[in-house]
Amino acid sequence: MSDEECCESVRTESLMRIYHYLDGELTTTEIREISVHLEQCPSCHDEYEIEALLKELVRRSCSHDRAPMGLREKIRQRIALEQNTMPGI
C-alpha cells in the first residue's frame, strides 16, 4: 500500500490521531506508533506539520487575551443547566 493509499483510505482517522498526538492525548504506545508512521508517510507528516503550525499560531495569538471577569462562572452555570436539562448526561 502506498503512502497516498494509506492516508486516503483512512483520512478521518489519520487526522484525528494527529490531533490527539498534538494535544498529548495518546498513550506511550500510540505515540510511538504515530511517530513511526509520520516518519514513513509523507502525506501524514505534511498534515502533522500544518496542524502543528496552526496550533502554535492559535496559541500565540490567543495567549495575550484575558477572558472577561465572571466568564468562568457563567460557563459553569451553563454547563450545570445543560446537564440538568439533557437526559443521559
Helices and strands as residue ranges (DSSP letters): H 3-9, H 11-22, H 28-40, H 42-62, H 71-85
